[in-house]
Amino acid sequence: GLLTIVLLGLPPAILFDCQANIWRGMHSIGRFNWLMLWRQIARLAALMLFVVIWEYGTAGALWAMNVSLVLGAALGMWWFWRSGLMSLMPGWIDLKRSLGYGLRALPGQMLQYLNYRVDIFLLAAYTTSTQVGWYATAIFAAELIWYLPNGVNVVLFPRISAEVDNQQKRDIGSRIIRNTFFWSLLLAVALALLAEPLISYLYGQRFLPSAHALRVLLLGMLAMVPGKLALNHLAGMGRPQYLSYASLLGLLLTV
């Protein structure tokens, strides 16, 4: 039943994701941000209604997610209609070009999901649920440093895609990678120093063993910062297949 609720949310999720990235590709970062913010506000309101007030539990949380996706997609469609960008006629040439580009990155996206989850699966198979909980908690905390590169990638991809001069593309990419890595390093050091109080405050004393795992994971999370930016830079230069290459190599090494 819960899986059915999740699957019902896939169509609006795909529509919302496409709309958000179209605005990003048009360099309308303000519209992109407002669309994301509206969806999160709608999700929070729906969570309060379904989980807190009506007490529907896990199913209520999933329905809240679906409601926020539908409302986010509705806002995106309204903006497209107001801007005169909405058409119900498919553009077959554009579709062919989009598929030719996207299919080169699709294997990488699927492999990347396994990269982020296969460690949990293996740990669950060979250790206790307590250790899985500690590890998952450490991963969630360590991924906080990815907010910086993920935010930068929102504008990096369309910026590189729109730039004509290859030397300018390289200069932009190298400067962004250096600066983002520097600030990510400072954040990683702060997380390492504050690991115990952070874990204790968010999850309680029983999760304190996650603090050591967090410090170990920060090394890998930090190493992925320039990698994530470099792959987005290459995708902006028309080479999305490098994500597939890197994800396959990473998955093999992880296993």
N, C-alpha and C positions, 0 to 999 in steps of 0.2 A: 504493500500500500504506500509506504513512504517513497519507494522508488518510482511509483506511478506519479506521485505529486512532483517529484524532481523532473521527470520526463516531460510533464505538461509545461514546465517552465523553459524547456529548451527553445521552442520557436521564438518567444519574445526575447530570450537571452541572445540568440543569434542576430535578431533584428536590431536589438539595442546596441550590440557590439559593432555591427556594420555601420550604424548611424554615427556612433561616437567616433569611429575611425575615419569616416568620410569628413567630418568636421575637422578632425586633426590633420588629415591630408590637405585640406583647403587652408591650413594655417589659421583656422578659427579656434585657437586654443581656449579663448573665453567661453565659446559655446560648448566645447568639449568638457571644460571644467564644470560649467553649470549643469550640464546633463548628468555628469557623474555625481555631483553634489545633490541634485534633485532626487536621483535614485536612492542615495543613501538616506536622505531625509524621509523619503517615502517608506523605505525599509524599516527605519527606526520606529516610525509611527505605526506601521503594520505590526511590528513585533510587540509594541505596547498593547495593541488591540487584541491580537490573536493569542499571545503568550501570557501577558500580565493580567489583562482584564478577563478574557474569555477562558484562559487556562487550557489551551489546546495542546500544550506540550510541544514535542518534536514536530508533529504534523503542522501545528500552528506556525512554528518557525519557518518551515518549508513553504507554507502558503504565503507567509509574509514576504519571503524572497520572490515568489512568483508575482505577487501584487506589485512589488517595487519594480520588477522588470517590465510589466505591462504598462505601468504609469510612465516609466522612463522612455519606453519605446513610443508611447503616445505623444509625449512631449517632443521627441525627436521628429516624428512624422508631422506634427503641427508646425515646427520650425521649417521643415523642408517645404511644406505647403505655402507658408508665408513668404519664403524666399524664392518661390517659383522653381525649385529644384526637383520637385517630386514628379515622377512620370511612371505610369503603370505599364508602359511598353518596354520590353527587354531590349537592351542594346547588345546584339549578338557578338559584334566585333569586340566590344569592351569586355564582355563576358569571357570570350576566348582568350584575350590578353591577360585578364585577371587570373583565370585558371592556370594559364601557362606559367605565371609568376608564382601563384600561391601553392601549386602542387609541388614545387621544388622545396618549399618550406614545411609542407604538411608532415612529412616523415619526422622532421626535427621537432615539431610541436608535440607529436605523439610520443616520441622517444624522450623528450624533455619531461613530460608528465611522469614517465616511468623513472627517470632520473631522480625526480623529487620524491617519489613514493616507494621505490623498490626497497630502500633501506628499512622502511617501516615494516614492509611485508616480511622481509627476511628476519628482522628482529623479532617480530611476532611469532614466527615459526620456530625459532630456536631459543628464545628467552621467555621471561615471565611478562605478564601484562604490566606489572609495576615498572619494569625497566623500559618497556615501550612508552609508558606514560612520562617517565623522566626524559626520555629521548625526544618525544614529540614536543614536550614543553620547551626543551632547549632549542629545538629547531624553530619553533614559533618566535622565541625571543631573538635568536640569531638573525632571522630574516628581517628584523627591523632595519638593519643597515641597507637592505635592498630598496627601501623607499626612496633613497636618493637617486641611484641609477635608474630605477623604474620611472621616477618623475622626469629625469633628464631625457630618457628614451622617448617620452611622449612628444617632445619637440625635436629630438635629434633626427629621427627617421624622416619626417617631412622636410626638415631643413636640408638634409643631405640630398634627398630626392630632387628638390627644387634647384639645387646649385648646379650650374653648368660647368664651371671650371674645376677640373680634377684636383689641381693643386690646392684650391680653396677648400675643397671637400676634405682633403688630407689634413690641412691646417686646422679646420674646425674640429674634426674628429680627434686629433691628437691633443688639442687644447682641452676639449671637454673631458676626455679620458683622464688626463693628468689632474685637473681640478676636482673632478668627482671622486677620484680615488683618494685624493688628499683628505677631503671632508669625510669620506666613508671611513678612512683610517682613524680619524679623530673620534668618530662615533663608535667604532669598534673598540678602541681603547677605553672609552667611557663605559661601554657595556661590560667589558671585562672587569673593570674596577668595581662596578656596581652590581655584579652578577648576583651575589647572595641577597642583598636587601631587595633587589628587583624581583627575584623569584619568590622570596618569602612574602613580599607584599602582595603580589599578584595571585599566587597559588597556595601559599601557606608553607609551614615548616616541613611538611612531609615531602615537598618537592625540592628541597635544598640540594639533593644530589644532582639535580639538573644544572646547577651552577658550574660544576667542573666540565660537564658535557658542553655547556654553552661556550666556555672559553676555547675548547678544542674546535668546535664548529665554526667559531668566528674566523679562524684562519682560512677555512675553505670558503666561507661566505665572502670574505674580503677578496680572496683570489678571483672570485667570479665577477666582481664588479667591473674590472676592465674588459673581461670576456663578454659580459652582457652588452656593454656599450659597443665593443668592436663588432660583434655580430649584427647589431642594429645598424651600425655604420655601413657594413658590407651589404646588408639588405637594402639600404637606401641607395647604394651604388648598383643595384640590380643583381646582386649575388646572394639571394636568400638561401641557396643550397648549402652554404657554409654552416648554417644552423643545424642542418641534418647531419653533416659530417661531424661536427663537434658533439652533438647529442649522442650519436652512435658510439663515438670513442669514450665519452663520459660514462655511458651506461655500461659498456664492457668493463671499464676500470672499476666502477662501483660494485658490480657483481663480483 
